[in-house]
Every structure is written in structure tokens, then in C-alpha cells.
Amino acid sequence: MHDMFRLAEAPRPSCTAVEFPETYRRAYRWMLLARVAEEKIASLYRGGKITGGVFLGKGQEAISVATGMALRDGDIFAPLIRDQAGRLAFGESLLDFTLTYLGARSGPMRGRDGNVHRGRPKEGLLPMISHLGAMVSVVNGILMAHRFQKKENTVGAACLGEGATSTGAFHESLNQAAVEKLPLILVVTNNQYAYSTPNHRQFACNDLIDKAIGYGVKGHSVDGTDLSACLETIGGAVAAARDGEGPQLVIASNLRLAGHGEHDDAHYISQHFKELQLGRDCMEVAQNHMLAQKWADSSMFDLWHRDSQSLVEEAVAHSLREPAPDPAKEDWCALASRHLLEGNPPQPTHNH
């Protein structure tokens, strides 16, 4: 990974650490780096430099970063399109982010596929499947494999939006995880709209947390705009899953503070929601909390912002210098399936 494009602090601290102010500051810096990086990518998109969609996590950074920070080496993380803060906290290089969005061949996707499907599976960071809800079964499968391989004390976190809880994949995967008592943390960010579909057209229960009872899993509700609450709730859910208490369903309530993508003006979002607590910007909430607790001051915020801008500008400049793939020369074979190419002889098998 490209360490020059990462913050100086260790990437995966424990969210239950005694030094909570330091954990909080580190979480805020990952959130800030994600916000600055996404704003830069959005600017490049508007300038015609980005092919494909751009989806921002504005307003959802707190729950995302809490998830990434609660995990450790050996764990599995299945983020979605608004989880850049969590990706960075889990260990994704900022350069992976910029190389992929700018279509460079040297990026993890080698300049192919969609820019949101990047990942490094061998390091536990899974590329997302666009059919939302499908990632839960993938995490289940890896956790089952860990069980068969006798790998202990690992957990898997899958992120969803509230719309994905309406899918069959969600039902089947959560039911399986409950029956098998898998160490799964299912983080559902309820931002009130599945694209433009409001919640009352998505589910009839009073609250999504009610679904936990139906599946026989532990449920946790959290204010997705409150970084302290997110760190504590996700940290507790991860600890419970790691201790053998089975799947944990976390419902975080907030509001998406941008359109579904940069192509969407979000005109359908009700002004009523914007005036509620769930309509707060989690970045502003975190800043105000640190100021009130005297964990940081305005000069520190300015320094952190400059550092983030510098990292992002360097990563973008580096990525813009990288070549795109040449269709005439590119070997388009999938990384792991060369032996399946038509015309290749079958691989020998060995019986022991």
C-alpha cells in the first residue's frame, strides 16, 4: 500500500481504547480526509475528468469510520459506495481511491470495471457488488471458511442502506448468519431514502431495529450523526460478535447530505428531515464536540484540513500521470481465472 498517501497515525486503533479522545481525533481525521477526497473527485467529475458515476458519503462518514476503525487485521470489511471514511480507516490507500476514479492501469481495478468496485480481497477489503444486499452472503461465506480453517477471533462487517433490507439477499443472508451464529456485524445506514424512495414505501415496521427480533439477532440503534455514539455502538457490536454472541444488526439513522450521485440534485429530500437531528452534518457535530471537550482547537482543525488537502492533491497529481489501459494491448483475463480460458488444457489433479 502507498504509505505516503496515508495519515501519520496508525490506521486501525481500538474503538474501546482508554484514550478515547485520541481515538475520536483519529476518527475525525479519517472522516475529514474522506470528505476532502470526495469533494475533489466531485470537482473532477464536473470537469469531465471522471468516467462513470461519483457517489459521495457526505453525512455518513461517522458510522462508516466507526466501522472501519473497529475492525482489525484478519477481519473482513464489505463497504458500499458511501464508505470512503471506513475504507481509509480499514487500510485502503488514498492512492487506490484516486487511481481507480481516474481510470489508471496501475490502480487495483487496472482501469477496468466501475470505480466503486475496487478492493483488495486478500487484505480483507471486499470489492462491492452493485446489487445491494448481496455482499452479506459473501461475508458469510468467508466467515464460514474461517470456521472451517479454524481461524479464530475474526469478524466480518457488511454495510447496507435501508433499501437493501427489502431484498431477498438480506433476508437469506441474515437468516443464515443467525442460524450459524456467525460473527457478522451488519451495519445498516438508514438515510431515509433508497435513492429517491422514502422509507414508508420500503418497509411497514415502525423501526428497522424491529427486524433484529424476527431474525433472532442482537439489535443496536445509533444516531448516525454522533461520532461518539457510532464509535461506542459499533465497537460494542464488533466486540460482541468476536466474543461469540452471533450476528449484530446495527441501525444508524441520519440523512444523506447530497444526491444519490453527482448526477442527482436530491430535490426529493424533505425539508422536514433536514431540520431534524438526523439532518445534522456529522463533521460539524464532531468538530463542536471536540471544541467543547477541549480535545482540539481551530488551529488544529486548520492544520488537519491543510494536511488532508495536501495528501489528496498529491494523490490526484500522481494518478493523473499514470497511463490508462490500452484496449489493443491489455490482457483482459480475470486475475484468478486464467486456467478457465477457452483452449487451455485442464489443470492436473493430485490424489493423495
N, C-alpha and C positions, 0 to 999 in steps of 0.2 A: 504494500500500500504506500501511497505517496505522503510521507510524514510531513513534508514541507507545506502541505496544504491542509494541515490539521491544527487545532488549537493546542497550546502548550500543555494543557492539563491532561491527566490520564483519562482515557475515553470512557471507561466503564466503572465508575465508583458505585459503592453500595448505597441504595436509597435509604437504608436503615442505619447509616453511619451515625455515630455520635456527633460528628462535626456537621450537623445539618446545615448551618449557614454556608459552609464551603460547598456542600452538595447542591444547595439551592443556587449559589452563584454559578457553579459549573453548568447546571441545567439551563440557567438563563443564557449563558454564553452559547450553548448549542442552539437554543431557540433563536437567538439573535443572528447567528451565522446562517441558519436555515432561512430566516426571513430576508436577510440581505442577499443571499444567493438566489432565492426565488424571485426577488424583485429585479435582480439583474437579468435573469433568464426571461422574465416577462418583458423587460425592455428590449432584449434582443429579439424576442418573438415579434413584438410590434414593429421592429425594424427589419423584419423579413429574414433574420439570420437563423431561425429555428424551423425545422421541418417537423410537422406533427403537432400535437396539442401540448399546451402548457397548463398544468393544474397546480394551483397554489394551496398551501396548507395554512394560510393566514387565519388565525383564530383558533387553530387546532394544535399549535405547537406544544402546549403544556402537556396534554395527555400523550402526545407522541413521544416527546423527550423522556417522560417518566417511564414509558415502556422500554425504550432503548436502553436507558440507564439501569433499569432493574435487572437486565439480563447480563450474563457473563460468558466468558469463553466456553464453548461447548454447547451453549443453548441455541435455540432456533428462533429466528425472527422473520415473520412474514408481513412486511409493511404494505401499505397501499399508496395511492398517489399523493396523499396529503401528509405523508410521514417522513418528510425530509429531516426534521429535527431528530426523530427517533433513529433514522438511518445513520446520521452523523454520530450520535451518541453511542450507537452499537458498534461503530467502527468503519462505516463507509467513508472512503476518501472523498474529499470535496472534488478532487480531480476526476474521479469516476462519474460524479454528477455532471460536471461541465463537459467532459469528453463525450458522454452519451448524448446530452442535449444538442451538442454541436456536431454530432454525426461523425466523430473521428474514428478511424480504424483502430487506433490504439486503446479505445475505451473497452470496458468489459463486454459490451454488446458488439464490438468490432464494426460499428457503424451500421448495423442492421436492426430490424425489428423496431418496435416502438421505444420511445425514450423513457417510458416509465417501467419497462420490463427488466431493468438491469438488476444484477445481483451477483453474489459470489457464494453459490451453494456450499462449496467445500468449507467456507468460513461461517456457515450457518445463516447467511443473509439470502433469503429466497427471492428470486425474481417473481413479481406478481403476475397472477393470471387475471386477465381483464374481466372474466365472468365472476363477478364478486360473490363471495361465499365459497368459492372453490378452493381457496388457499387453506381453509381449515382442515380439509381432508388430507392435504399434502403434509401439513404439520403433524396431524395424527399419524400418518404413515411413517414419518421419520421418528416420532416418539415410540411407535411400536417397534421399529427397527432397533432403536436404542435399547429397548427392553430385551429383545431377542439377543442382542450383542452384549447384554449385561453392563451397559453403560449406565452408571448411576448418577443421581443428583442433577440431571439435565431437565430443562423445561422448554416448552415451546410457546411462543406468543403469536397469535394471529390477529390482525387488525381488520375491522369491518366498519361499514357505515350502517345506519339503522335500516336502510333499504335492503341490504343484503340479508337481514334477518327474515325477509319474506321468501327467500329462495329455498328450494329443496336441499341444496348443498349444505346450507346452515343447519337445517333440521337433522339431516342424516349424520353430519359430522359431529354435532354437539351430542346427539344421542349416543353415537359410538364412543365418544370420549368419556361420557358419563358411565356407560356400561363397563368400559375397560379401566375406568379410574385413571385416565391419562393425565400427566402433569401439564395440562393445556391452560393457558390464560387467553381468553377470548375477549379482546378489547373492542367494544362497540362504541364508536363516536356518534352520538345522536345529535346531528347538527340541524335537525328539524326538517330537512328536505333531502329526498333521494333524487338528485339532480333538481327537478322542479316539482316533484311530487311531495306534497305535505304529509306529515305523519298520519293525519286522520284518514288518508287514503292508503296507508301502508299497513296499519295494524289497529285492532279494536280493543286491545287490552289497555288498562289505564296507564301502565308504565312498562317499558321493555324489561325492567328488572323482574317483572312477574313471570317471565318466561323461564327464569332460573329454577323456580319451584317445579314447573312442569317437566323439566329435564332431570331433576334431582341433583342439581349442581349448586354450588355456593354463589350467591349474587352480591355484587358490590355496586353502589351508586356513588357517583362523584361529580362535583362541579368541575367541568372541563375547562373553565376559565381560571381556576385557582391552582397554581403550580404546587403549593404546599400540599393541598388535598390530593392532587394527582400523584405526587411522589409517594405519599404515605399509602394511598389506596393501592396503587399498582405494586409498590414494594411489598405490601402485605399479601396481596393476591399471589405474587410470584413466590414468596416465602411459603405460603400455604401449599401451593402446588408442588413445590420442591420437597416439602415435608410429607408428601404422600396423601394429601387431602383431596386429591382429584381435581377435576376441571373447575376453573374460576371464571365466572362471567362478570365482566366489568362494563357498566353502562356509564359513559361520560356525556354530560349534557352541555352543549354550547351552541354556537352559531357559526356557520361558515361565513367569513367576512369578505368574501369575494364570490365571483360567479363560479359555476361548476368548473369552468376552464376560462382561459383568457378570451375565448370566443363568445362568452356568455355574460350578459350585463346584469344578471341576477335581479331583474325587475320584479320577479315574483315573490321575493323575500319580504315578508310582512314587516312594516314599521313597528308593529307591536312587539315582535321578537327583539328588534334592535334596541328597544327601550328597557327590556328586561335584563336581569343579571346575566343570563346566558348569552346576551349580546355584547358583553364586555370583550375587550381585546386582552387576551391573556398576557401579552407582553407588557401592556400598561399596568395590569394588575400586579405582575411580578416586580416591575420597577417600583411601584408605590409601596409594596410590601418591604422591599429591601431598604428603601429610604426610611420607612417608619421604624424598621428594626435596626437601622444604622449598620447594615451589612454592606452598603455601598453608598457612594455619593455621586453627584452629577459628573464630576471629573472622571470617575471610574467608568460610568456609562459611556462618556465620550470616547475614552480610550478603547473600550471594548468594541465600540462601533467602528472606529478607525481600523482596528486590527481586523475585524471581520471584512470590511471593505477592501483592505489590502489583500487578504487571502483570496477573496473572490475575484478581484481584478487580475491577480497573478494567475489564478487557475484558468480564467477565461482567456487571457492572452496566450497562455501555454496551449490551450485546446484549439484556439483559432489557428495556430501554426501547424497543427497536426493534420496530415492528409486524410481525406475521405477514402473509403474503399473504391477501387476501380472495378466496375462490374465485369470488364473484359478479362481481368486477371485474378479476381477473387475466387478462392475456393469456398463455396457456399455450403459445404458439408457441415452438419451439426457437430458440435465438439465431441460428443460421445458416441456417435452412431456410424462412424466410418465403415465398420465391419458389416453394416446393413446395406451399403451401396450396391445397386444392381450390378451384377457381374463379378463381384468379389467372391472368392471361394469361401465356403463355410469355415469357421474357425475350429481347430481341433479341440476335442474334449478329452479330458483325462479322468478316467475312473480309478478311484483309489479304494 
